[in-house]
Amino acid sequence: MHTSVQRLNTLVTFAAVLLAVLCGVASFFDGFNTHSVHGTVEVVKIRKFRKQLNGNEEVTMNLNISLDMQSTFTWNTKQVFVFLAAEFETEKNVVNQISIWDHIIPDKEHAKFQTQVPSKYPLTDQGSNLKGKKIDLVLHWHIMPKSGKMIQDKLPLSHFYLPEAYL
């Protein structure tokens, strides 16, 4: 005969194995989901373009952001972290990437929105490389699942040119 402790141990072990198998299946099938993210970003106004006392250049701006991230949500999605990066080239670095805005989308109901916001973080460059520079705005997102690995992707949205003189 088995004792009640042995029976409880068997039951807990079976439940843990079943939960692990279900989590593995959920992670496997998440890889087959395709995401069709749509969005636009427009620089409404460059509020500040200046040279700091330490020699770095700093840019702050107002952005008009329209996103539809609803396709990133499945039954296994916990939340989606999105950020807007400003990317540009300099003589020293081929790719410079600076986050200027970010947001956490908690559920599918909040995944489609339009907002006009100031840049959350200033676009700062070490040196004087930003005058007249072409800046590409790229949307990045990280899908955080309830179980399994995190999925990340990006979408180039638009570009703009900085002025030749400080504001």
N, C-alpha and C positions, 0 to 999 in steps of 0.2 A: 504494500500500500504506500501511496505517496502522502507526505505530510502536507498541511495547508501552505507552509512556506515554499515547498517545492512546486506546488500547483501555482501559487502566486508568481514565483520566479518564471515559470514556463509562460504564463499569461503575459507578463511584462516583456519578456524577451520576444515573444511572437508579435506583440503590438509595436515594439521598437523596430523590428525587422520590417514589418508591414509599412510603417511610417517612412522608413528609409527608402524602401522600394517605390512608394508613391512620390516621394520627393525626387528621386532619380528619374522617374517617368515624366514628372512635371518639367524638370530641367531639360530633358531630352526633347520634348515636344515644343518647348519655347524656342528652340533653335530653328524651327520651321516657320515661325511667324514672320511675315514681312511687314515693314513699317513704312507708311507713306506719310511722312511729315511734310506739312505745308507751312510756309511762313514768309513774311516780308519784314524787313527792317529798313527804316529810313532815318537818316540823320536830319532832324528838323532844324537844329541850330547848334553851332559850335559856341559854347558859352565862354570858354577860356582857352587860350592857346598862349602859353608863356614859357619863359625860361626861368627855372628856379635858381636860387642863389648858389646851389651846388653844381650848376651847369647842366642839369637834366631838363628836358622839355616835358611839359605837362599839358594834356588836353582834356577838357571836360565838355560834354555835349548833351543835348536832349535827343532822345530816341523815340520813334514811333514804332512799336513792336506789335505785330499781329502773328499769332501762332495757332496752329491746329495740331496738337500732339495726341489726339484721341486714339490713333491707331497703335500707339505704344503701350496701351493698357490692355492687359489680358487678365484672366482670373489669377495669374501668378505674379502680377505686378504689384509691388508694395508702394513705390513712388518713383517719380522721374525727376532727376536733377538736370536742369538745362542751364547753359551759360553761353553768352555771346562773347566771342573772342575777336579782337582786332589783330589782323595779321599783316605784316609788311616785311619788306626786305631792306637790309642795309649792306654796306660794303663789308662789314665785319661778320654779319650773320645772314644766312640765306633765309631763315624763317625766324621771325620775332612774333611771339604770340602773347597777347595780353588780354586777360579777362576784364571786360568793362561792365558786365551785368550778369546776374545769375538769379535763379528762382527754383524753388522746389514745388513740384506739382504733386499734391497728395492723392488725387483720384481723377477718374475720367471726367467727372462733372466740371472740374477746374482746368481741363487740358486744352480748352479752346478759349482764347481770350485776345483782346486788343487793348493796348495800354500805351500811354505816352509818359515816359519816365526820364529823369536825368540819368546819366551813366552812373552806376553804383560805385565804380572804381575809376580813378583817372587813368587815362592812357599816358604812361610815363616811359620815356626813353632815356637811356644813359647817353648823353652827348647831344649834338645838334643835328639829328638825322631826320627829323619829321617835317621840315618845311617843304611844302609842295609834294609830299609823299602820297602815293596811292595806298589807301588802307582798305583791305578786304574784311568784310564782316562775315564771320562764319558761326553758325549755330551748332553747338555740341550738346549731346545729351547722353546721360547714363541711366539706363533702366535698372532699377534695383528690385530684384525679384524677391518673393517670399522664400523661395528655395532655389538654389542653383547659382550659376555664375552671373555676374553683372554684364549687361550688354551695353556697348557704347557705339555711337555713330556720330556723323556730322553732316551738315548741309551748308554749302556756301550760299549766302543770301544776296549780298550787294557789295558795292564798294563806293568810296568817295575819296576826294583829294583834299588834303589839308591846305590851308592858305600858305602863301610864300612869306608872309610876315606875321609877327605875333599880334594877338588881339589884346 
